[in-house]
Amino acid sequence: MAATKVQLLMFMIACFVSGGLAIGLSIIYGSSFFTYSIPGLVVGAFFAFKYATFDKNKARQEEHKRRRNRH
């Protein structure tokens, strides 16, 4: 996935906000909106994980590129 750290942060925030809004609607209008909140929260958690590991993966890619260029 070729995304920058800022893009991952934006996706993460958007997914968590949409999940939070769906949970709020489920509290107000009933439990059917809770099922709509689950995918948003799961996708938000995925992008949060990608955001947290972005620097580590980028460092691995750079190290691999440096090693490949030495030979």
CHARMM internal coordinates of N, CA and C (Angstrom, degrees):
IC EDIT
DIST 1 N 1 CA 1.4420
DIST 1 CA 1 C 1.5226
ANGL 1 N 1 CA 1 C 108.01
DIST 1 C 2 N 1.2920
ANGL 1 CA 1 C 2 N 115.37
DIHE 1 N 1 CA 1 C 2 N 119.83
DIST 2 N 2 CA 1.4511
ANGL 1 C 2 N 2 CA 120.23
DIHE 1 CA 1 C 2 N 2 CA -177.76
DIST 2 CA 2 C 1.5268
ANGL 2 N 2 CA 2 C 109.29
DIHE 1 C 2 N 2 CA 2 C -97.07
DIST 2 C 3 N 1.2953
ANGL 2 CA 2 C 3 N 115.28
DIHE 2 N 2 CA 2 C 3 N 84.79
DIST 3 N 3 CA 1.4602
ANGL 2 C 3 N 3 CA 120.70
DIHE 2 CA 2 C 3 N 3 CA 179.79
DIST 3 CA 3 C 1.5174
ANGL 3 N 3 CA 3 C 108.85
DIHE 2 C 3 N 3 CA 3 C -131.03
DIST 3 C 4 N 1.3100
ANGL 3 CA 3 C 4 N 114.48
DIHE 3 N 3 CA 3 C 4 N 149.74
DIST 4 N 4 CA 1.4570
ANGL 3 C 4 N 4 CA 118.49
DIHE 3 CA 3 C 4 N 4 CA 176.83
DIST 4 CA 4 C 1.5235
ANGL 4 N 4 CA 4 C 109.00
DIHE 3 C 4 N 4 CA 4 C -85.77
DIST 4 C 5 N 1.3109
ANGL 4 CA 4 C 5 N 115.17
DIHE 4 N 4 CA 4 C 5 N 167.91
DIST 5 N 5 CA 1.4634
ANGL 4 C 5 N 5 CA 119.96
DIHE 4 CA 4 C 5 N 5 CA -178.87
DIST 5 CA 5 C 1.5282
ANGL 5 N 5 CA 5 C 110.98
DIHE 4 C 5 N 5 CA 5 C -65.34
DIST 5 C 6 N 1.3206
ANGL 5 CA 5 C 6 N 117.30
DIHE 5 N 5 CA 5 C 6 N -33.67
DIST 6 N 6 CA 1.4667
ANGL 5 C 6 N 6 CA 121.08
DIHE 5 CA 5 C 6 N 6 CA 179.33
DIST 6 CA 6 C 1.5282
ANGL 6 N 6 CA 6 C 110.26
DIHE 5 C 6 N 6 CA 6 C -67.38
DIST 6 C 7 N 1.3330
ANGL 6 CA 6 C 7 N 117.15
DIHE 6 N 6 CA 6 C 7 N -40.25
DIST 7 N 7 CA 1.4609
ANGL 6 C 7 N 7 CA 119.91
DIHE 6 CA 6 C 7 N 7 CA 178.67
DIST 7 CA 7 C 1.5247
ANGL 7 N 7 CA 7 C 111.17
DIHE 6 C 7 N 7 CA 7 C -64.27
DIST 7 C 8 N 1.3253
ANGL 7 CA 7 C 8 N 116.79
DIHE 7 N 7 CA 7 C 8 N -41.73
DIST 8 N 8 CA 1.4634
ANGL 7 C 8 N 8 CA 119.51
DIHE 7 CA 7 C 8 N 8 CA 177.65
DIST 8 CA 8 C 1.5207
ANGL 8 N 8 CA 8 C 111.15
DIHE 7 C 8 N 8 CA 8 C -62.10
DIST 8 C 9 N 1.3274
ANGL 8 CA 8 C 9 N 116.45
DIHE 8 N 8 CA 8 C 9 N -39.69
DIST 9 N 9 CA 1.4611
ANGL 8 C 9 N 9 CA 120.49
DIHE 8 CA 8 C 9 N 9 CA 178.52
DIST 9 CA 9 C 1.5252
ANGL 9 N 9 CA 9 C 110.85
DIHE 8 C 9 N 9 CA 9 C -63.98
DIST 9 C 10 N 1.3314
ANGL 9 CA 9 C 10 N 117.48
DIHE 9 N 9 CA 9 C 10 N -42.07
DIST 10 N 10 CA 1.4653
ANGL 9 C 10 N 10 CA 120.60
DIHE 9 CA 9 C 10 N 10 CA 179.27
DIST 10 CA 10 C 1.5270
ANGL 10 N 10 CA 10 C 111.20
DIHE 9 C 10 N 10 CA 10 C -64.31
DIST 10 C 11 N 1.3387
ANGL 10 CA 10 C 11 N 117.91
DIHE 10 N 10 CA 10 C 11 N -43.65
DIST 11 N 11 CA 1.4610
ANGL 10 C 11 N 11 CA 120.80
DIHE 10 CA 10 C 11 N 11 CA 177.79
DIST 11 CA 11 C 1.5210
ANGL 11 N 11 CA 11 C 110.91
DIHE 10 C 11 N 11 CA 11 C -62.14
DIST 11 C 12 N 1.3199
ANGL 11 CA 11 C 12 N 116.25
DIHE 11 N 11 CA 11 C 12 N -42.84
DIST 12 N 12 CA 1.4576
ANGL 11 C 12 N 12 CA 120.91
DIHE 11 CA 11 C 12 N 12 CA -178.83
DIST 12 CA 12 C 1.5274
ANGL 12 N 12 CA 12 C 110.40
DIHE 11 C 12 N 12 CA 12 C -61.37
DIST 12 C 13 N 1.3144
ANGL 12 CA 12 C 13 N 116.86
DIHE 12 N 12 CA 12 C 13 N -48.24
DIST 13 N 13 CA 1.4653
ANGL 12 C 13 N 13 CA 120.66
DIHE 12 CA 12 C 13 N 13 CA -179.41
DIST 13 CA 13 C 1.5212
ANGL 13 N 13 CA 13 C 110.81
DIHE 12 C 13 N 13 CA 13 C -63.57
DIST 13 C 14 N 1.3321
ANGL 13 CA 13 C 14 N 117.32
DIHE 13 N 13 CA 13 C 14 N -43.51
DIST 14 N 14 CA 1.4643
ANGL 13 C 14 N 14 CA 120.94
DIHE 13 CA 13 C 14 N 14 CA -179.26
DIST 14 CA 14 C 1.5262
ANGL 14 N 14 CA 14 C 111.39
DIHE 13 C 14 N 14 CA 14 C -62.30
DIST 14 C 15 N 1.3136
ANGL 14 CA 14 C 15 N 116.98
DIHE 14 N 14 CA 14 C 15 N -42.01
DIST 15 N 15 CA 1.4705
ANGL 14 C 15 N 15 CA 119.91
DIHE 14 CA 14 C 15 N 15 CA -179.47
DIST 15 CA 15 C 1.5221
ANGL 15 N 15 CA 15 C 111.51
DIHE 14 C 15 N 15 CA 15 C -68.25
DIST 15 C 16 N 1.3274
ANGL 15 CA 15 C 16 N 116.84
DIHE 15 N 15 CA 15 C 16 N -42.38
DIST 16 N 16 CA 1.4605
ANGL 15 C 16 N 16 CA 119.01
DIHE 15 CA 15 C 16 N 16 CA 178.74
DIST 16 CA 16 C 1.5267
ANGL 16 N 16 CA 16 C 111.48
DIHE 15 C 16 N 16 CA 16 C -66.04
DIST 16 C 17 N 1.3236
ANGL 16 CA 16 C 17 N 117.63
DIHE 16 N 16 CA 16 C 17 N -37.45
DIST 17 N 17 CA 1.4665
ANGL 16 C 17 N 17 CA 120.41
DIHE 16 CA 16 C 17 N 17 CA 179.00
DIST 17 CA 17 C 1.5223
ANGL 17 N 17 CA 17 C 110.10
DIHE 16 C 17 N 17 CA 17 C -67.16
DIST 17 C 18 N 1.3366
ANGL 17 CA 17 C 18 N 117.38
DIHE 17 N 17 CA 17 C 18 N -43.80
DIST 18 N 18 CA 1.4637
ANGL 17 C 18 N 18 CA 118.66
DIHE 17 CA 17 C 18 N 18 CA 179.38
DIST 18 CA 18 C 1.5268
ANGL 18 N 18 CA 18 C 111.00
DIHE 17 C 18 N 18 CA 18 C -65.27
DIST 18 C 19 N 1.3249
ANGL 18 CA 18 C 19 N 117.12
DIHE 18 N 18 CA 18 C 19 N -38.09
DIST 19 N 19 CA 1.4657
ANGL 18 C 19 N 19 CA 119.93
DIHE 18 CA 18 C 19 N 19 CA 175.68
DIST 19 CA 19 C 1.5151
ANGL 19 N 19 CA 19 C 111.87
DIHE 18 C 19 N 19 CA 19 C -65.30
DIST 19 C 20 N 1.3279
ANGL 19 CA 19 C 20 N 116.86
DIHE 19 N 19 CA 19 C 20 N -40.34
DIST 20 N 20 CA 1.4630
ANGL 19 C 20 N 20 CA 121.14
DIHE 19 CA 19 C 20 N 20 CA 177.89
DIST 20 CA 20 C 1.5170
ANGL 20 N 20 CA 20 C 112.32
DIHE 19 C 20 N 20 CA 20 C -65.15
DIST 20 C 21 N 1.3287
ANGL 20 CA 20 C 21 N 116.51
DIHE 20 N 20 CA 20 C 21 N -40.66
DIST 21 N 21 CA 1.4641
ANGL 20 C 21 N 21 CA 119.51
DIHE 20 CA 20 C 21 N 21 CA 176.98
DIST 21 CA 21 C 1.5240
ANGL 21 N 21 CA 21 C 111.23
DIHE 20 C 21 N 21 CA 21 C -64.89
DIST 21 C 22 N 1.3189
ANGL 21 CA 21 C 22 N 117.03
DIHE 21 N 21 CA 21 C 22 N -39.54
DIST 22 N 22 CA 1.4637
ANGL 21 C 22 N 22 CA 119.57
DIHE 21 CA 21 C 22 N 22 CA 178.49
DIST 22 CA 22 C 1.5250
ANGL 22 N 22 CA 22 C 111.07
DIHE 21 C 22 N 22 CA 22 C -65.78
DIST 22 C 23 N 1.3224
ANGL 22 CA 22 C 23 N 117.28
DIHE 22 N 22 CA 22 C 23 N -37.06
DIST 23 N 23 CA 1.4725
ANGL 22 C 23 N 23 CA 119.73
DIHE 22 CA 22 C 23 N 23 CA 176.25
DIST 23 CA 23 C 1.5248
ANGL 23 N 23 CA 23 C 110.06
DIHE 22 C 23 N 23 CA 23 C -65.43
DIST 23 C 24 N 1.3322
ANGL 23 CA 23 C 24 N 116.68
DIHE 23 N 23 CA 23 C 24 N -41.46
DIST 24 N 24 CA 1.4639
ANGL 23 C 24 N 24 CA 119.95
DIHE 23 CA 23 C 24 N 24 CA 176.27
DIST 24 CA 24 C 1.5142
ANGL 24 N 24 CA 24 C 112.09
DIHE 23 C 24 N 24 CA 24 C -60.46
DIST 24 C 25 N 1.3291
ANGL 24 CA 24 C 25 N 116.77
DIHE 24 N 24 CA 24 C 25 N -42.51
DIST 25 N 25 CA 1.4610
ANGL 24 C 25 N 25 CA 120.01
DIHE 24 CA 24 C 25 N 25 CA 177.33
DIST 25 CA 25 C 1.5264
ANGL 25 N 25 CA 25 C 111.65
DIHE 24 C 25 N 25 CA 25 C -66.42
DIST 25 C 26 N 1.3251
ANGL 25 CA 25 C 26 N 117.01
DIHE 25 N 25 CA 25 C 26 N -33.74
DIST 26 N 26 CA 1.4679
ANGL 25 C 26 N 26 CA 118.71
DIHE 25 CA 25 C 26 N 26 CA 178.76
DIST 26 CA 26 C 1.5222
ANGL 26 N 26 CA 26 C 111.19
DIHE 25 C 26 N 26 CA 26 C -68.40
DIST 26 C 27 N 1.3233
ANGL 26 CA 26 C 27 N 116.73
DIHE 26 N 26 CA 26 C 27 N -32.17
DIST 27 N 27 CA 1.4671
ANGL 26 C 27 N 27 CA 119.77
DIHE 26 CA 26 C 27 N 27 CA 176.98
DIST 27 CA 27 C 1.5255
ANGL 27 N 27 CA 27 C 110.22
DIHE 26 C 27 N 27 CA 27 C -69.05
DIST 27 C 28 N 1.3318
ANGL 27 CA 27 C 28 N 115.70
DIHE 27 N 27 CA 27 C 28 N -39.84
DIST 28 N 28 CA 1.4647
ANGL 27 C 28 N 28 CA 119.89
DIHE 27 CA 27 C 28 N 28 CA -176.93
DIST 28 CA 28 C 1.5284
ANGL 28 N 28 CA 28 C 111.87
DIHE 27 C 28 N 28 CA 28 C -78.46
DIST 28 C 29 N 1.3398
ANGL 28 CA 28 C 29 N 117.22
DIHE 28 N 28 CA 28 C 29 N -48.22
DIST 29 N 29 CA 1.4635
ANGL 28 C 29 N 29 CA 120.71
DIHE 28 CA 28 C 29 N 29 CA -169.68
DIST 29 CA 29 C 1.5197
ANGL 29 N 29 CA 29 C 115.19
DIHE 28 C 29 N 29 CA 29 C -104.23
DIST 29 C 30 N 1.2749
ANGL 29 CA 29 C 30 N 119.06
DIHE 29 N 29 CA 29 C 30 N -12.95
DIST 30 N 30 CA 1.4632
ANGL 29 C 30 N 30 CA 119.92
DIHE 29 CA 29 C 30 N 30 CA 179.16
DIST 30 CA 30 C 1.5182
ANGL 30 N 30 CA 30 C 111.53
DIHE 29 C 30 N 30 CA 30 C 134.24
DIST 30 C 31 N 1.2934
ANGL 30 CA 30 C 31 N 114.42
DIHE 30 N 30 CA 30 C 31 N 172.64
DIST 31 N 31 CA 1.4620
ANGL 30 C 31 N 31 CA 119.79
DIHE 30 CA 30 C 31 N 31 CA -171.69
DIST 31 CA 31 C 1.5202
ANGL 31 N 31 CA 31 C 114.00
DIHE 30 C 31 N 31 CA 31 C -77.13
DIST 31 C 32 N 1.3290
ANGL 31 CA 31 C 32 N 119.25
DIHE 31 N 31 CA 31 C 32 N -9.46
DIST 32 N 32 CA 1.4661
ANGL 31 C 32 N 32 CA 119.21
DIHE 31 CA 31 C 32 N 32 CA -178.45
DIST 32 CA 32 C 1.5289
ANGL 32 N 32 CA 32 C 111.67
DIHE 31 C 32 N 32 CA 32 C -65.91
DIST 32 C 33 N 1.3197
ANGL 32 CA 32 C 33 N 117.90
DIHE 32 N 32 CA 32 C 33 N -28.33
DIST 33 N 33 CA 1.4612
ANGL 32 C 33 N 33 CA 120.27
DIHE 32 CA 32 C 33 N 33 CA 178.30
DIST 33 CA 33 C 1.5271
ANGL 33 N 33 CA 33 C 112.16
DIHE 32 C 33 N 33 CA 33 C -74.02
DIST 33 C 34 N 1.3242
ANGL 33 CA 33 C 34 N 116.68
DIHE 33 N 33 CA 33 C 34 N -18.59
DIST 34 N 34 CA 1.4612
ANGL 33 C 34 N 34 CA 119.38
DIHE 33 CA 33 C 34 N 34 CA 179.03
DIST 34 CA 34 C 1.5241
ANGL 34 N 34 CA 34 C 110.99
DIHE 33 C 34 N 34 CA 34 C -64.85
DIST 34 C 35 N 1.3383
ANGL 34 CA 34 C 35 N 116.66
DIHE 34 N 34 CA 34 C 35 N -34.49
DIST 35 N 35 CA 1.4658
ANGL 34 C 35 N 35 CA 119.39
DIHE 34 CA 34 C 35 N 35 CA 178.06
DIST 35 CA 35 C 1.5215
ANGL 35 N 35 CA 35 C 111.11
DIHE 34 C 35 N 35 CA 35 C -66.83
DIST 35 C 36 N 1.3295
ANGL 35 CA 35 C 36 N 117.66
DIHE 35 N 35 CA 35 C 36 N -26.78
DIST 36 N 36 CA 1.4611
ANGL 35 C 36 N 36 CA 120.63
DIHE 35 CA 35 C 36 N 36 CA 176.55
DIST 36 CA 36 C 1.5224
ANGL 36 N 36 CA 36 C 111.67
DIHE 35 C 36 N 36 CA 36 C -75.76
DIST 36 C 37 N 1.3084
ANGL 36 CA 36 C 37 N 117.17
DIHE 36 N 36 CA 36 C 37 N -24.17
DIST 37 N 37 CA 1.4612
ANGL 36 C 37 N 37 CA 119.83
DIHE 36 CA 36 C 37 N 37 CA -177.46
DIST 37 CA 37 C 1.5241
ANGL 37 N 37 CA 37 C 112.49
DIHE 36 C 37 N 37 CA 37 C -79.43
DIST 37 C 38 N 1.3110
ANGL 37 CA 37 C 38 N 117.64
DIHE 37 N 37 CA 37 C 38 N -26.39
DIST 38 N 38 CA 1.4649
ANGL 37 C 38 N 38 CA 120.65
DIHE 37 CA 37 C 38 N 38 CA -175.55
DIST 38 CA 38 C 1.5305
ANGL 38 N 38 CA 38 C 112.44
DIHE 37 C 38 N 38 CA 38 C -61.24
DIST 38 C 39 N 1.3482
ANGL 38 CA 38 C 39 N 120.69
DIHE 38 N 38 CA 38 C 39 N -49.09
DIST 39 N 39 CA 1.4721
ANGL 38 C 39 N 39 CA 118.25
DIHE 38 CA 38 C 39 N 39 CA 179.14
DIST 39 CA 39 C 1.5247
ANGL 39 N 39 CA 39 C 113.18
DIHE 38 C 39 N 39 CA 39 C -60.81
DIST 39 C 40 N 1.3053
ANGL 39 CA 39 C 40 N 117.81
DIHE 39 N 39 CA 39 C 40 N -38.63
DIST 40 N 40 CA 1.4633
ANGL 39 C 40 N 40 CA 120.44
DIHE 39 CA 39 C 40 N 40 CA 178.63
DIST 40 CA 40 C 1.5148
ANGL 40 N 40 CA 40 C 112.00
DIHE 39 C 40 N 40 CA 40 C -63.01
DIST 40 C 41 N 1.3122
ANGL 40 CA 40 C 41 N 116.35
DIHE 40 N 40 CA 40 C 41 N -40.90
DIST 41 N 41 CA 1.4602
ANGL 40 C 41 N 41 CA 119.71
DIHE 40 CA 40 C 41 N 41 CA 179.35
DIST 41 CA 41 C 1.5230
ANGL 41 N 41 CA 41 C 111.94
DIHE 40 C 41 N 41 CA 41 C -70.89
DIST 41 C 42 N 1.3305
ANGL 41 CA 41 C 42 N 117.07
DIHE 41 N 41 CA 41 C 42 N -36.63
DIST 42 N 42 CA 1.4679
ANGL 41 C 42 N 42 CA 120.29
DIHE 41 CA 41 C 42 N 42 CA 178.36
DIST 42 CA 42 C 1.5246
ANGL 42 N 42 CA 42 C 110.50
DIHE 41 C 42 N 42 CA 42 C -66.74
DIST 42 C 43 N 1.3257
ANGL 42 CA 42 C 43 N 116.60
DIHE 42 N 42 CA 42 C 43 N -45.52
DIST 43 N 43 CA 1.4668
ANGL 42 C 43 N 43 CA 120.01
DIHE 42 CA 42 C 43 N 43 CA 178.33
DIST 43 CA 43 C 1.5242
ANGL 43 N 43 CA 43 C 109.99
DIHE 42 C 43 N 43 CA 43 C -65.52
DIST 43 C 44 N 1.3174
ANGL 43 CA 43 C 44 N 117.42
DIHE 43 N 43 CA 43 C 44 N -38.47
DIST 44 N 44 CA 1.4636
ANGL 43 C 44 N 44 CA 120.65
DIHE 43 CA 43 C 44 N 44 CA 176.42
DIST 44 CA 44 C 1.5176
ANGL 44 N 44 CA 44 C 111.82
DIHE 43 C 44 N 44 CA 44 C -61.96
DIST 44 C 45 N 1.3220
ANGL 44 CA 44 C 45 N 116.48
DIHE 44 N 44 CA 44 C 45 N -40.72
DIST 45 N 45 CA 1.4670
ANGL 44 C 45 N 45 CA 119.80
DIHE 44 CA 44 C 45 N 45 CA 177.47
DIST 45 CA 45 C 1.5257
ANGL 45 N 45 CA 45 C 111.06
DIHE 44 C 45 N 45 CA 45 C -65.53
DIST 45 C 46 N 1.3291
ANGL 45 CA 45 C 46 N 117.01
DIHE 45 N 45 CA 45 C 46 N -37.59
DIST 46 N 46 CA 1.4645
ANGL 45 C 46 N 46 CA 120.55
DIHE 45 CA 45 C 46 N 46 CA 176.97
DIST 46 CA 46 C 1.5246
ANGL 46 N 46 CA 46 C 110.76
DIHE 45 C 46 N 46 CA 46 C -61.30
DIST 46 C 47 N 1.3266
ANGL 46 CA 46 C 47 N 117.25
DIHE 46 N 46 CA 46 C 47 N -48.05
DIST 47 N 47 CA 1.4589
ANGL 46 C 47 N 47 CA 119.82
DIHE 46 CA 46 C 47 N 47 CA -179.56
DIST 47 CA 47 C 1.5242
ANGL 47 N 47 CA 47 C 111.71
DIHE 46 C 47 N 47 CA 47 C -69.60
DIST 47 C 48 N 1.3269
ANGL 47 CA 47 C 48 N 117.59
DIHE 47 N 47 CA 47 C 48 N -29.03
DIST 48 N 48 CA 1.4670
ANGL 47 C 48 N 48 CA 119.56
DIHE 47 CA 47 C 48 N 48 CA 174.35
DIST 48 CA 48 C 1.5223
ANGL 48 N 48 CA 48 C 110.21
DIHE 47 C 48 N 48 CA 48 C -65.19
DIST 48 C 49 N 1.3319
ANGL 48 CA 48 C 49 N 116.91
DIHE 48 N 48 CA 48 C 49 N -40.85
DIST 49 N 49 CA 1.4622
ANGL 48 C 49 N 49 CA 120.83
DIHE 48 CA 48 C 49 N 49 CA 176.60
DIST 49 CA 49 C 1.5262
ANGL 49 N 49 CA 49 C 110.78
DIHE 48 C 49 N 49 CA 49 C -64.33
DIST 49 C 50 N 1.3362
ANGL 49 CA 49 C 50 N 117.16
DIHE 49 N 49 CA 49 C 50 N -43.78
DIST 50 N 50 CA 1.4670
ANGL 49 C 50 N 50 CA 120.47
DIHE 49 CA 49 C 50 N 50 CA 178.57
DIST 50 CA 50 C 1.5269
ANGL 50 N 50 CA 50 C 110.47
DIHE 49 C 50 N 50 CA 50 C -63.20
DIST 50 C 51 N 1.3311
ANGL 50 CA 50 C 51 N 117.00
DIHE 50 N 50 CA 50 C 51 N -38.50
DIST 51 N 51 CA 1.4639
ANGL 50 C 51 N 51 CA 120.96
DIHE 50 CA 50 C 51 N 51 CA 179.02
DIST 51 CA 51 C 1.5246
ANGL 51 N 51 CA 51 C 110.68
DIHE 50 C 51 N 51 CA 51 C -66.03
DIST 51 C 52 N 1.3235
ANGL 51 CA 51 C 52 N 116.25
DIHE 51 N 51 CA 51 C 52 N -39.82
DIST 52 N 52 CA 1.4645
ANGL 51 C 52 N 52 CA 119.92
DIHE 51 CA 51 C 52 N 52 CA -178.18
DIST 52 CA 52 C 1.5227
ANGL 52 N 52 CA 52 C 111.83
DIHE 51 C 52 N 52 CA 52 C -69.71
DIST 52 C 53 N 1.3312
ANGL 52 CA 52 C 53 N 117.41
DIHE 52 N 52 CA 52 C 53 N -31.43
DIST 53 N 53 CA 1.4629
ANGL 52 C 53 N 53 CA 120.46
DIHE 52 CA 52 C 53 N 53 CA -177.89
DIST 53 CA 53 C 1.5195
ANGL 53 N 53 CA 53 C 112.92
DIHE 52 C 53 N 53 CA 53 C -100.08
DIST 53 C 54 N 1.3160
ANGL 53 CA 53 C 54 N 118.63
DIHE 53 N 53 CA 53 C 54 N 7.19
DIST 54 N 54 CA 1.4641
ANGL 53 C 54 N 54 CA 121.86
DIHE 53 CA 53 C 54 N 54 CA -175.35
DIST 54 CA 54 C 1.5210
ANGL 54 N 54 CA 54 C 111.66
DIHE 53 C 54 N 54 CA 54 C -62.28
DIST 54 C 55 N 1.3240
ANGL 54 CA 54 C 55 N 117.76
DIHE 54 N 54 CA 54 C 55 N -48.53
DIST 55 N 55 CA 1.4638
ANGL 54 C 55 N 55 CA 120.84
DIHE 54 CA 54 C 55 N 55 CA -177.57
DIST 55 CA 55 C 1.5232
ANGL 55 N 55 CA 55 C 111.64
DIHE 54 C 55 N 55 CA 55 C -64.49
DIST 55 C 56 N 1.3134
ANGL 55 CA 55 C 56 N 116.68
DIHE 55 N 55 CA 55 C 56 N -38.12
DIST 56 N 56 CA 1.4659
ANGL 55 C 56 N 56 CA 120.72
DIHE 55 CA 55 C 56 N 56 CA 179.88
DIST 56 CA 56 C 1.5342
ANGL 56 N 56 CA 56 C 110.33
DIHE 55 C 56 N 56 CA 56 C -65.15
DIST 56 C 57 N 1.3361
ANGL 56 CA 56 C 57 N 116.37
DIHE 56 N 56 CA 56 C 57 N -44.01
DIST 57 N 57 CA 1.4611
ANGL 56 C 57 N 57 CA 119.90
DIHE 56 CA 56 C 57 N 57 CA 179.06
DIST 57 CA 57 C 1.5188
ANGL 57 N 57 CA 57 C 111.41
DIHE 56 C 57 N 57 CA 57 C -66.97
DIST 57 C 58 N 1.3165
ANGL 57 CA 57 C 58 N 116.60
DIHE 57 N 57 CA 57 C 58 N -38.64
DIST 58 N 58 CA 1.4653
ANGL 57 C 58 N 58 CA 120.80
DIHE 57 CA 57 C 58 N 58 CA 179.01
DIST 58 CA 58 C 1.5241
ANGL 58 N 58 CA 58 C 110.08
DIHE 57 C 58 N 58 CA 58 C -64.18
DIST 58 C 59 N 1.3238
ANGL 58 CA 58 C 59 N 117.36
DIHE 58 N 58 CA 58 C 59 N -40.45
DIST 59 N 59 CA 1.4643
ANGL 58 C 59 N 59 CA 121.09
DIHE 58 CA 58 C 59 N 59 CA 178.70
DIST 59 CA 59 C 1.5247
ANGL 59 N 59 CA 59 C 110.58
DIHE 58 C 59 N 59 CA 59 C -64.84
DIST 59 C 60 N 1.3253
ANGL 59 CA 59 C 60 N 117.50
DIHE 59 N 59 CA 59 C 60 N -39.79
DIST 60 N 60 CA 1.4683
ANGL 59 C 60 N 60 CA 120.80
DIHE 59 CA 59 C 60 N 60 CA 177.49
DIST 60 CA 60 C 1.5221
ANGL 60 N 60 CA 60 C 111.10
DIHE 59 C 60 N 60 CA 60 C -63.28
DIST 60 C 61 N 1.3231
ANGL 60 CA 60 C 61 N 116.77
DIHE 60 N 60 CA 60 C 61 N -41.99
DIST 61 N 61 CA 1.4608
ANGL 60 C 61 N 61 CA 120.32
DIHE 60 CA 60 C 61 N 61 CA 179.28
DIST 61 CA 61 C 1.5195
ANGL 61 N 61 CA 61 C 111.12
DIHE 60 C 61 N 61 CA 61 C -63.69
DIST 61 C 62 N 1.3225
ANGL 61 CA 61 C 62 N 116.63
DIHE 61 N 61 CA 61 C 62 N -42.44
DIST 62 N 62 CA 1.4633
ANGL 61 C 62 N 62 CA 120.18
DIHE 61 CA 61 C 62 N 62 CA 179.12
DIST 62 CA 62 C 1.5260
ANGL 62 N 62 CA 62 C 111.20
DIHE 61 C 62 N 62 CA 62 C -64.75
DIST 62 C 63 N 1.3256
ANGL 62 CA 62 C 63 N 117.34
DIHE 62 N 62 CA 62 C 63 N -41.84
DIST 63 N 63 CA 1.4645
ANGL 62 C 63 N 63 CA 120.89
DIHE 62 CA 62 C 63 N 63 CA 178.67
DIST 63 CA 63 C 1.5251
ANGL 63 N 63 CA 63 C 110.71
DIHE 62 C 63 N 63 CA 63 C -64.14
DIST 63 C 64 N 1.3143
ANGL 63 CA 63 C 64 N 116.56
DIHE 63 N 63 CA 63 C 64 N -41.34
DIST 64 N 64 CA 1.4612
ANGL 63 C 64 N 64 CA 120.25
DIHE 63 CA 63 C 64 N 64 CA 177.80
DIST 64 CA 64 C 1.5288
ANGL 64 N 64 CA 64 C 110.68
DIHE 63 C 64 N 64 CA 64 C -62.93
DIST 64 C 65 N 1.3213
ANGL 64 CA 64 C 65 N 116.31
DIHE 64 N 64 CA 64 C 65 N -41.34
DIST 65 N 65 CA 1.4618
ANGL 64 C 65 N 65 CA 120.84
DIHE 64 CA 64 C 65 N 65 CA 179.38
DIST 65 CA 65 C 1.5283
ANGL 65 N 65 CA 65 C 110.62
DIHE 64 C 65 N 65 CA 65 C -64.46
DIST 65 C 66 N 1.3315
ANGL 65 CA 65 C 66 N 117.45
DIHE 65 N 65 CA 65 C 66 N -41.50
DIST 66 N 66 CA 1.4670
ANGL 65 C 66 N 66 CA 120.91
DIHE 65 CA 65 C 66 N 66 CA 178.42
DIST 66 CA 66 C 1.5201
ANGL 66 N 66 CA 66 C 111.63
DIHE 65 C 66 N 66 CA 66 C -64.10
DIST 66 C 67 N 1.3232
ANGL 66 CA 66 C 67 N 116.68
DIHE 66 N 66 CA 66 C 67 N -42.86
DIST 67 N 67 CA 1.4705
ANGL 66 C 67 N 67 CA 120.34
DIHE 66 CA 66 C 67 N 67 CA 179.29
DIST 67 CA 67 C 1.5247
ANGL 67 N 67 CA 67 C 111.33
DIHE 66 C 67 N 67 CA 67 C -64.47
DIST 67 C 68 N 1.3103
ANGL 67 CA 67 C 68 N 116.23
DIHE 67 N 67 CA 67 C 68 N -39.26
DIST 68 N 68 CA 1.4590
ANGL 67 C 68 N 68 CA 120.46
DIHE 67 CA 67 C 68 N 68 CA 179.97
DIST 68 CA 68 C 1.5226
ANGL 68 N 68 CA 68 C 111.12
DIHE 67 C 68 N 68 CA 68 C -66.72
DIST 68 C 69 N 1.3168
ANGL 68 CA 68 C 69 N 117.74
DIHE 68 N 68 CA 68 C 69 N -34.90
DIST 69 N 69 CA 1.4640
ANGL 68 C 69 N 69 CA 121.54
DIHE 68 CA 68 C 69 N 69 CA -179.14
DIST 69 CA 69 C 1.5175
ANGL 69 N 69 CA 69 C 112.62
DIHE 68 C 69 N 69 CA 69 C -75.92
DIST 69 C 70 N 1.3181
ANGL 69 CA 69 C 70 N 118.91
DIHE 69 N 69 CA 69 C 70 N -19.90
DIST 70 N 70 CA 1.4657
ANGL 69 C 70 N 70 CA 121.76
DIHE 69 CA 69 C 70 N 70 CA 179.70
DIST 70 CA 70 C 1.5189
ANGL 70 N 70 CA 70 C 111.68
DIHE 69 C 70 N 70 CA 70 C -69.74
DIST 70 C 71 N 1.3114
ANGL 70 CA 70 C 71 N 117.39
DIHE 70 N 70 CA 70 C 71 N -31.39
DIST 71 N 71 CA 1.4768
ANGL 70 C 71 N 71 CA 120.67
DIHE 70 CA 70 C 71 N 71 CA -174.69
DIST 71 CA 71 C 1.4871
ANGL 71 N 71 CA 71 C 112.54
DIHE 70 C 71 N 71 CA 71 C -85.92
END
COOR INIT
IC SEED 1 N 1 CA 1 C
IC BUILD
